[in-house]
Structure formats: structure tokens, C-alpha cells
Amino acid sequence: MAVAKGRQDTRVEEIVQLARKQGVPVRFENRGQLDRLANSKDHQGVVALTAARAAATVEDILAHANAGHGQLGLIVLLDGVEDPHNLGAIIRTALAAGAHGVVIPERRAAGLTDAVARASAGALAHLPVAKVTNLVRTMEELKEAGYWLVGLDEQADKNYTDVDYTSPVGIVLGSEGQGLHELTRKRCDFVVSLPTTGPVKSLNVSVAAGVVLFEAIRQRNTHARKVSSFQV
């Protein structure tokens, strides 16, 4: 771990002490060296060098969902999201909402870069993210595994709150510019939109992901409470 020379505050001291306690070597560098290590000036004076995490597979994500102790599968599929900050934000939101994994295309989309890791605020280290060569085929595999697929499209007539999310669900989001590809859209069981007011006709893809993910959690929590009350 590298820390900026002269950086003195309680938070950094805690980080340094924790790193040393865990046997992590700590060195102090000038700001320019930290900028080069981080490939960015946006690092707040602390940079950790870690081994790359092994890529997950869709099978890993399904196994993670099946090991959820009664939780229903919740997976996010991204159809060509290109902005690493959007991808990182979606991974962060998916983890916070209790999703079991994220699926991204191997090509023509943001990859798992250091920018994505930073934008995820650490979530990338905790949530399986699988890269696939054929997203449509993966969608078919999830449907065979019992998942309903809900795609987001600003032109859709169906409101996102009108879908039942209390079964295993995959939420499918398109790219920032094009949205869902036609083949991807056709594989969805439902295509929904998020209603907006005023001149704004659509939301950022990471914001839209959060809205639908937490609607799924809201419905599932409500359903669980109803089931629990019947069992009492």
C-alpha cells in the first residue's frame, strides 16, 4: 500500500495501522508517484496494489443465488453499458440491494477496469461479475433456470411497478445511448419503463438500475411479511 508523504489525519493513520496489522507492506510516496500508481489524480492519498480478482462465471452467480438461504435470485444483466463510472455505480447499487451478481458482455462494453473498481466503492470485491460472449444465450440459460427477465426501455408502456419481482428475476439494462438491442429486448419476458415528469424523458442507467432493484426488494420484503403473518 502506498500513502502520500505528509498526509496526516486520523483516517489515514487508522488505514496504515490496519494494513500493518494484517501484514500489508506500507510505503510513503510523493503525490506524483501515487498519481502514476493509480492512473489517476483521484485517489485521496492512499493507493492499494492488489492481485486481479478471478473472473466469475454465470454458473458462479447462480450458485451464489442458490446458496442464499431462501432468498430469491436477483441478477443484473447489462447490454453494452460503456461508461466505467456507470458500471461501477451499478455494481455498487446491486450489492447494496442484495443482488447475487452482474452479467456484462465481453465486447463493446465497459470492462472490469480500475476505474470501475473505484466507482464501485469496493463493491467489485464482493459481488460476482461475469463476462459473457453472448448475452442473448445467457438470457436463455437464465430463463431455463427459472428466471423471469425484466428489461428497461423508456418507450415501454408497462410501468416498472406493475411487474411481480417475487420470483427469481434478471433485470436487463441497455447502453447509455442505444438502450436495449432488439434481440435482447425480444428475450425479455417483460419490458418496462420508469415514468418521468417534465422535460426529462429518461434517467441515467445506474439510477434506473437502483430504482428497479429496490422496487424488487420492496416487493420481496412485503411478500415475506405477508407469508410470515400467515404462518403465525
C-alpha positions in Angstrom: 0.0 0.0 0.0 1.3 3.5 -0.9 0.4 6.6 1.1 1.1 10.2 0.2 4.0 11.7 2.1 2.9 14.3 4.6 -0.7 13.1 4.7 -1.6 13.2 8.4 -5.1 12.6 9.6 -6.9 10.1 11.8 -8.5 8.2 9.0 -5.2 7.6 7.1 -3.5 6.6 10.4 -6.2 4.1 11.0 -5.7 2.7 7.5 -2.0 2.4 7.9 -2.2 0.7 11.3 -4.8 -1.8 10.0 -2.7 -2.6 6.9 0.4 -3.2 9.1 -1.6 -5.3 11.5 -2.6 -7.5 8.5 1.0 -7.7 7.3 0.5 -5.4 4.3 3.7 -3.5 3.4 3.2 0.3 3.6 5.4 2.8 1.9 5.2 6.6 1.6 5.4 8.2 -1.8 5.2 11.7 -3.2 2.0 12.8 -4.9 3.2 12.3 -8.4 4.2 8.7 -7.8 0.7 8.0 -6.3 -0.9 9.5 -9.4 1.1 7.1 -11.6 0.3 4.1 -9.4 -3.4 4.9 -9.5 -3.5 6.1 -13.2 -5.5 9.0 -11.8 -5.2 12.0 -9.5 -8.5 10.9 -7.8 -7.1 8.7 -5.0 -7.2 10.8 -1.8 -3.6 10.0 -1.0 -3.9 6.2 -0.4 -3.4 3.6 -3.1 -3.5 -0.2 -2.6 -2.0 -2.6 -5.1 -3.8 -5.9 -5.2 -3.9 -9.0 -7.4 -6.6 -9.1 -10.0 -9.7 -10.9 -8.9 -10.5 -14.1 -10.8 -13.4 -13.6 -13.3 -16.7 -15.1 -12.2 -19.0 -17.2 -14.4 -22.8 -17.2 -14.8 -22.7 -20.6 -13.0 -20.9 -18.9 -10.1 -23.6 -16.3 -9.9 -26.4 -18.9 -10.0 -24.6 -20.9 -7.3 -24.3 -17.8 -5.2 -28.1 -17.2 -5.6 -29.0 -20.8 -4.8 -26.9 -20.6 -1.6 -28.9 -17.5 -0.5 -30.7 -19.4 2.3 -34.2 -18.9 1.0 -33.5 -15.6 -0.9 -34.8 -15.5 -4.4 -32.3 -15.0 -7.2 -31.7 -11.4 -8.3 -29.3 -10.8 -11.2 -28.4 -7.7 -13.2 -27.6 -8.0 -16.9 -26.1 -5.1 -18.8 -26.5 -4.9 -22.6 -23.5 -2.8 -23.5 -23.1 -0.2 -20.7 -20.0 1.7 -21.9 -19.2 4.2 -19.1 -17.0 2.7 -16.4 -18.5 5.0 -13.8 -22.0 3.8 -14.7 -20.8 0.2 -14.5 -19.1 0.8 -11.1 -22.2 2.6 -9.8 -24.5 -0.3 -10.9 -22.2 -2.9 -9.2 -22.3 -0.8 -6.0 -26.1 -0.5 -6.1 -26.6 -4.1 -7.0 -24.6 -5.2 -4.0 -26.4 -2.8 -1.7 -29.8 -4.1 -2.9 -28.8 -7.7 -2.3 -28.4 -8.8 -5.9 -26.4 -12.0 -6.5 -24.3 -10.9 -9.4 -23.9 -8.8 -12.6 -23.5 -10.1 -16.1 -21.7 -8.0 -18.8 -20.8 -8.6 -22.4 -17.2 -9.4 -23.2 -17.0 -6.9 -26.1 -18.4 -3.5 -26.9 -18.9 -2.6 -23.3 -17.0 -1.3 -20.2 -14.7 -3.9 -18.8 -13.6 -4.5 -15.2 -11.0 -1.8 -15.0 -9.5 0.1 -12.1 -11.9 3.0 -12.9 -14.8 0.6 -12.5 -13.4 -0.7 -9.2 -13.1 2.9 -7.8 -16.6 3.8 -9.0 -18.0 0.7 -7.3 -16.5 1.9 -3.9 -15.3 -1.5 -3.1 -18.4 -3.4 -4.2 -16.5 -5.1 -7.1 -14.5 -7.1 -4.5 -17.7 -8.6 -3.0 -20.1 -9.1 -5.9 -19.6 -11.7 -8.7 -19.4 -10.1 -12.1 -19.4 -12.5 -15.1 -18.3 -11.6 -18.6 -20.1 -13.5 -21.4 -19.5 -13.7 -25.1 -23.2 -14.0 -26.0 -25.7 -12.1 -23.7 -28.8 -13.4 -25.5 -27.6 -17.0 -24.9 -27.0 -16.2 -21.3 -30.6 -14.8 -21.0 -31.9 -18.1 -22.4 -29.9 -20.0 -19.8 -31.3 -17.9 -17.0 -34.8 -18.5 -18.3 -34.2 -22.2 -18.3 -33.0 -21.9 -14.7 -36.4 -20.4 -13.8 -35.7 -16.7 -14.0 -38.1 -14.0 -15.4 -36.3 -11.3 -17.3 -37.4 -7.7 -17.0 -35.9 -5.2 -19.5 -35.9 -1.4 -19.1 -36.9 0.7 -22.1 -38.1 4.3 -21.9 -40.6 3.6 -24.7 -42.3 0.7 -23.0 -45.9 1.1 -22.0 -45.7 -1.1 -18.9 -44.8 0.6 -15.6 -41.9 -1.0 -13.7 -44.1 -1.3 -10.6 -46.6 -3.4 -12.4 -44.3 -6.4 -12.6 -44.1 -9.1 -9.9 -40.5 -9.4 -8.7 -41.2 -12.1 -6.1 -39.8 -14.9 -8.3 -36.1 -15.3 -9.4 -35.6 -12.2 -11.6 -33.0 -10.9 -14.0 -33.1 -7.1 -14.6 -31.8 -6.2 -18.1 -30.5 -2.7 -18.8 -29.3 -1.3 -22.1 -26.4 1.0 -23.1 -26.4 4.7 -22.4 -27.1 5.7 -26.0 -28.9 2.9 -27.8 -30.7 1.2 -24.9 -31.6 -2.5 -25.4 -30.6 -4.2 -28.6 -33.6 -5.7 -30.4 -32.5 -9.3 -29.8 -32.0 -8.6 -26.1 -35.4 -6.9 -25.9 -37.2 -9.8 -27.5 -35.7 -12.2 -25.0 -37.2 -10.3 -22.1 -40.4 -11.6 -20.5 -41.4 -8.0 -19.6 -40.3 -4.7 -20.9 -41.0 -1.8 -18.6 -40.3 1.9 -18.3 -39.8 4.4 -15.4 -42.3 7.2 -15.6 -40.8 10.7 -15.5 -42.3 14.2 -15.4 -41.3 17.4 -17.2 -38.8 17.7 -19.9 -36.6 14.8 -18.6 -37.6 11.7 -20.5 -35.1 9.2 -19.2 -32.8 8.5 -16.3 -29.1 7.6 -16.2 -28.7 3.8 -16.5 -27.2 3.5 -13.0 -30.0 5.5 -11.4 -32.6 3.4 -13.3 -30.9 0.2 -12.1 -31.2 1.4 -8.5 -34.9 2.3 -8.9 -35.9 -1.1 -10.2 -33.6 -3.1 -7.9 -35.1 -1.5 -4.8 -38.6 -2.0 -6.1 -37.8 -5.7 -6.3 -36.5 -5.6 -2.8 -39.6 -3.7 -1.6 -41.9 -6.3 -3.2 -40.0 -9.2 -1.8 -39.9 -7.8 1.7 -43.7 -7.1 1.6 -44.3 -10.6 0.3 -42.1 -12.1 3.0 -44.0 -10.2 5.7 -47.3 -11.5 4.4 -46.1 -15.1 4.3 -44.8 -14.7 7.8 -48.1 -13.4 9.1 -50.0 -16.3 7.6 -47.6 -18.8 9.3 -48.1 -17.3 12.8 
